Each structure stands twice: as structure tokens, then as C-alpha cells.
């Protein structure tokens, strides 16, 4: 069993708008720089991105009406991490939720660093989506 931390924030946009932007892999470099620091490209059966820790292969949940944006990230070593991610309605806006699962070998500092990176990415997503059009 993994320790789980739910990281969430409110975004003042409709869930369909948040989902449309956040579930598009091509938008990842704009807000998820902890995962994609440069252009992302499609290669056979997955998206390939350059992350701060090396090239990664990303496989996303199929498009759906439930706001589910789960994705698996495979490192160059072949190690794969599952990342649950959702957007749900919250009043006139949305709640964006990322579940961080602590890996067995992670130190407290590594877990805190991962959490901070995700919080930073989600704040960037909020800023982008709430910016005046």
C-alpha cells in the first residue's frame, strides 16, 4: 500500500473547459513543467516528453465525460508510475485533483519535493486558465 496525498485547487472555469485544456498532451509544456519541459510528440502508442529527469513515455486515459485524466509515466529505465488526476465541478468552477502516491523508496524530502512540484504545476494551470482572454 502506498501513502497517498491529494493535491487540489479551485479553478474558476467550467470543468469541461479545464478538462479540454489539461487533458490535451500538447498543452503539458505550458503548465506541467515537472513532466514536460519542451515540446511533446506522439510516437507509435504514447506521448514522448523531455522531463527534468530525462525522456519519458506518457500514456493517458481515453477521453471521457467524467473528468478523468489518469496517466502513466514510464521512465527510460522502464519503471512506470500511475498518476490519478481528475477535474470535478465545484460550484460555478472546478476542483482539480492530483493524487500523489509515495513510492516505497522515497525519502520524506523526495516526497515533499514531488508534492511541491505538483503544487507549482497546478498553480500554473490555474493562472493560465483564469487569465483574461
N, C-alpha and C positions, 0 to 999 in steps of 0.2 A: 504494500500500500504506500502511495506517495502522499506527502504533505501537500495540500492544495491551498492556494491563496487566490481569491477572486479579486481582480483589479477592475474597477468600473468607474465610469464617469458619465455625467449627463451631457448630451449634445443637443443643442436647441435646433434640431432639424427632424423632419419626419423619419421614422425607421426605414421606409423604402428608399429615401434619399441617402441615408447613411449606409445602408446595405449596398446600394448601387455603386457608391464610390469605394467603400472599404473592401468589397469583395472582388473588385477589379484588380487583378495582379499587376497590371501596368501602372497602377497608382501607388504601389508599395514604396518606391523610392521617394515619393513625395511626403510620406508620413511614417513609414515603418523602417527608419534607417538602422534600427537594431537588427533588421533582417535583410534589407536590400539597400545597398549604398549606391548603386548605379543601375543603369537600365537592366530590366529583367527581360528574358527572352523565352519563347516556347521551344522546347526540344523534345520531340517524339511524344512522350507521355506525361511531361511535367514541365513546370517553370523552373528556369535556372537563374539564380541571382548571385551577386557577389555580396556576401555579408562581411561584417568586420572580422569574422573568424574564418573566412575562406569561402569557396564556392559552395552553394547549397542547392539541393533539388527540393522544390516545394510542390506538394500535391494538395489541392483544395477540395473541399466538399463540393458536390454538384450544386449548381444554382438551385435555390429553393425559396419558398414563400415564408419560411419560418425564421429567417434572420440568422441561420447557422452558417458560420464561416470557418469551421474547423479546418485545420490544415496540418499536414505532416511535413517536417523539415528533416531532410536527410543530409548529413554531413559527408564530406569527402571520405571519411573513414567507414561510411556505411551505417553508422549509428543514426537512428531515426527517433525524433521526438514528436509526440502528438500534442497539438495546441488547440484546446477548445476555445472558441470565440463566438460571441453572439451579439446581436443587436435586438433589443426589445422596446416596445412602446413604453413611454413613461410620461403620462400627461400629453402635452402638445409636442413633446420631443421624444428623445430616445435615450436609453441606457445602453452603453456599450460595455460589454463584459468580456474580459480575458481571464482564463483560468491558468495560473502558473502552477505547474506540477514540479515539485522539488525532486530532482534526480538523487538516487542514493549516494553518489559520490560527491555531492555538492556541499561545500562548507557554508557556514552561515553568511560569510562575506560574499561568496559567489551568488547565493540565493538573493541576498539583498541587492547586489549589483544587477542581476537579471530583473528583479522587480522594479528597480529604478529605471532601467532601460525601457521596460514596457510602459511604465507610467509616463515617461518622456514622449514615447511614440504616440500614446493615446492623447496626450495634451496637444501634440502637433496635429493629429487628426481633427480634434475639436476646433482648433484655431482655423484650420483650412476650411472646414465645413461651416463654421459660423461667421467667416469673413464676409463682409458685404459683397454682393455680386455686382 
